[in-house]
Amino acid sequence: MLLELSAPEARDLKQALEAALRQLLDEIAHADQRAYRDMLKERYDRLEQLNRRLDIPVESDSVYA
């Protein structure tokens, strides 16, 4: 699935993802159950990958994520 975002929307999404990633790191650090911690790490990895994709500079006014 591709989602077309304007440059301001991409910036907003990137900021929201960065906040979610920080929260996930904190939750991972405090997770007691291994299965839950592993699930959080997998989610963190997926969101981090998406966040990196938003770093790719584009020359148009739209970003596809």
ABEGO torsion letter per residue (X at the ends): XBBBBBAAAAAAAAAAAAAAAAAAAAAAAABABAAAAAAAAAAAAAAAAAAAAAABBBABABBBX
